[in-house]
Amino acid sequence: MAKSENELTWQDLEPGCIVTTPGNTTDYKTGDWRSQRPKYNLERCLKCGVCALFCPEGCINKTPKGYFIANPYHCKGCGICAKECPAYVITMEEES
């Protein structure tokens, strides 16, 4: 079966299936309305990046020291990163 010119396959998807085209959160400041924010205990961090893989907004980036931290301007406070972190580095706290 031949692939049409505009048809995507699984090889064409971005890692983690993050939306990288119009409407993604990197174009807008979407963290204003969240009710919770991630809080980090970096002493426990394994620097594994699991939190970044599971973040549906793609707002978690690697720092120069190798830690993965959410960009507060784009984090919507969903808490998926905290639930997926194997070392329990991330907890969610009420937004002030």
C-alpha positions in Angstrom: 0.0 0.0 0.0 1.6 3.3 -1.1 1.7 6.3 1.2 0.0 9.5 -0.1 2.1 12.6 -0.1 0.3 14.2 2.9 -0.2 11.1 5.0 1.8 10.8 8.2 3.1 7.6 9.7 4.3 6.8 13.2 7.9 7.7 12.1 6.7 11.2 11.4 5.5 11.9 14.9 7.4 14.0 17.4 8.7 12.3 20.6 6.0 12.0 23.1 3.5 13.0 20.4 3.8 16.7 21.4 2.0 19.2 19.2 4.7 21.4 17.6 2.5 23.2 15.1 0.0 26.2 15.4 -1.9 26.3 18.7 0.8 24.8 20.9 1.5 26.3 24.2 5.0 27.6 23.3 3.2 30.3 21.3 1.0 31.5 24.2 1.4 32.3 27.9 -0.9 29.5 29.2 0.2 29.1 32.8 -1.8 32.1 34.1 -4.9 30.1 34.9 -3.5 27.1 36.6 -4.5 26.3 40.2 -1.4 24.2 41.1 2.3 24.5 40.2 5.1 21.9 40.4 7.5 22.2 43.3 10.8 20.3 43.0 13.1 18.5 45.5 16.1 18.4 43.2 18.2 16.5 45.8 16.2 13.4 44.8 16.3 14.0 41.1 17.7 11.2 38.9 17.9 13.5 35.8 16.0 10.8 33.9 13.6 13.1 32.0 10.5 11.0 32.5 8.6 14.1 33.6 9.4 15.7 30.3 8.4 12.7 28.3 4.9 12.6 29.9 4.2 16.4 30.0 1.3 16.9 27.5 2.3 20.5 27.0 6.0 20.0 26.3 6.9 22.7 28.7 9.5 20.8 30.7 13.1 21.5 29.6 16.5 20.3 30.7 18.6 22.9 32.6 22.4 23.2 32.0 22.9 21.2 35.2 20.8 18.3 33.8 17.6 18.8 35.8 14.2 18.9 34.1 12.1 22.0 35.1 8.7 23.2 33.8 8.5 26.6 32.2 6.0 28.5 34.5 4.6 30.5 31.6 3.4 27.4 29.8 2.8 24.8 32.6 -1.0 24.3 33.1 -0.6 22.5 36.5 -2.1 19.2 35.4 0.3 17.2 37.8 1.1 14.4 35.3 4.8 15.1 35.8 4.5 14.6 39.6 2.5 11.3 39.1 5.1 9.9 36.6 8.3 10.9 38.4 9.9 7.7 39.7 11.9 9.5 42.4 9.0 11.6 43.7 10.9 14.8 43.0 7.8 16.8 42.0 4.9 17.7 44.2 2.0 19.9 43.3 1.3 23.0 45.5 -1.5 25.5 45.4 -0.8 28.5 43.2 -0.5 31.7 45.2 
